[in-house]
Amino acid sequence: MTLQDWIDRYEAKAEPVHFDGWDVHFESDKGFLTSRVAGDVLFMGDCCGDFAWIHDYCMERARESGCKTLATFTKRNPVAFLRKAYSFGYDVHFDAGGSRFLANGLWYWLLTERVR
């Protein structure tokens, strides 16, 4: 698939992709992801594709960047996200205190994992 194919798939189920200020990584057979470092946290942004590939790529980038935490916001059910993450053996945690409304006016749940 092309990057545009992956973006179309994401936008059909979620919202418009925003690349401004985010690093973009794409592999035609795996998907795409956006990420950025803020202090000692690597944030995973818009992404679509192979869950394990996205997570493992971001975890490696977090290690290389000296980050202590891998984090992502989701507007989807956080329990379902955690269930999927746990099924892969990832130690992801729900952060109620960090969950909030973002710039688009929608509520997002914050999920974090210690970089290992």
C-alpha positions as CSV (number, residue, x, y, z in Angstrom):
1,M,0.0,0.0,0.0
2,T,1.1,3.6,-0.5
3,L,1.3,6.1,2.2
4,Q,-1.8,7.7,0.9
5,D,-3.6,4.4,1.0
6,W,-2.7,4.1,4.7
7,I,-3.8,7.6,5.4
8,D,-7.1,7.0,3.7
9,R,-7.7,3.9,5.8
10,Y,-6.9,5.9,9.0
11,E,-9.1,8.8,8.1
12,A,-12.0,6.6,7.2
13,K,-12.1,5.3,10.8
14,A,-10.6,8.2,12.8
15,E,-10.0,11.8,11.8
16,P,-7.8,13.9,9.4
17,V,-4.1,13.1,9.8
18,H,-1.9,16.0,11.0
19,F,1.8,15.8,10.1
20,D,2.8,19.4,11.2
21,G,5.5,19.1,13.9
22,W,5.5,15.3,13.8
23,D,8.1,12.9,12.3
24,V,6.6,10.5,9.8
25,H,7.7,6.9,9.3
26,F,6.1,4.7,6.6
27,E,6.6,1.1,5.4
28,S,4.3,0.0,2.6
29,D,3.6,-3.5,4.1
30,K,3.4,-2.3,7.8
31,G,1.7,1.1,7.8
32,F,2.6,4.6,8.9
33,L,3.1,6.4,12.2
34,T,3.9,9.8,13.5
35,S,6.0,10.6,16.5
36,R,7.8,13.4,18.3
37,V,10.0,13.8,21.3
38,A,9.0,16.3,24.0
39,G,11.4,16.3,26.9
40,D,11.9,12.8,28.1
41,V,8.7,11.5,26.4
42,L,8.2,10.1,22.9
43,F,4.6,10.7,21.8
44,M,3.1,8.3,19.2
45,G,0.7,10.4,17.1
46,D,-1.5,9.4,14.2
47,C,-0.8,5.8,13.1
48,C,-2.3,3.0,11.2
49,G,-1.1,-0.5,10.5
50,D,0.6,-3.3,12.3
51,F,0.2,-2.7,16.0
52,A,3.4,-4.5,17.1
53,W,5.5,-2.8,14.4
54,I,4.2,0.7,15.4
55,H,4.9,0.0,19.1
56,D,8.3,-1.6,18.6
57,Y,9.5,1.2,16.2
58,C,8.4,3.9,18.7
59,M,10.0,2.1,21.7
60,E,13.3,1.8,19.8
61,R,13.1,5.5,18.8
62,A,12.4,6.4,22.4
63,R,15.5,4.5,23.6
64,E,17.7,6.1,21.0
65,S,16.3,9.6,22.0
66,G,17.0,9.0,25.7
67,C,13.3,9.1,26.6
68,K,11.9,7.6,29.8
69,T,8.3,7.3,28.7
70,L,6.4,6.2,25.5
71,A,3.0,7.9,25.4
72,T,0.0,8.1,23.1
73,F,-3.4,9.7,23.2
74,T,-6.5,7.9,21.9
75,K,-10.1,8.8,21.6
76,R,-11.1,5.2,21.4
77,N,-12.0,3.0,24.4
78,P,-8.9,2.9,26.6
79,V,-9.8,-0.5,28.0
80,A,-9.9,-2.0,24.5
81,F,-6.5,-0.4,23.8
82,L,-5.0,-1.8,27.0
83,R,-6.4,-5.2,26.3
84,K,-4.7,-5.3,22.9
85,A,-1.5,-3.9,24.3
86,Y,-1.5,-6.5,27.1
87,S,-2.1,-9.3,24.5
88,F,1.2,-8.4,23.0
89,G,3.0,-8.4,26.3
90,Y,3.3,-4.6,26.5
91,D,3.2,-2.9,30.0
92,V,1.0,0.0,29.0
93,H,-0.8,2.1,31.7
94,F,-3.9,4.3,31.6
95,D,-3.1,7.9,32.9
96,A,-6.4,9.5,34.0
97,G,-4.6,12.6,35.1
98,G,-3.0,13.2,31.7
99,S,-6.2,12.5,29.8
100,R,-7.8,15.7,28.5
101,F,-9.5,17.7,25.7
102,L,-7.0,18.4,22.9
103,A,-7.0,21.3,20.4
104,N,-9.7,19.8,18.2
105,G,-12.1,19.9,21.2
106,L,-12.3,16.1,21.6
107,W,-11.6,14.1,24.7
108,Y,-8.5,11.9,24.5
109,W,-7.2,9.2,26.9
110,L,-3.5,9.2,27.7
111,L,-1.7,5.8,27.8
112,T,1.9,5.5,28.8
113,E,4.6,2.9,29.0
114,R,8.1,3.0,30.6
115,V,10.8,2.8,28.0
116,R,12.8,-0.4,28.5
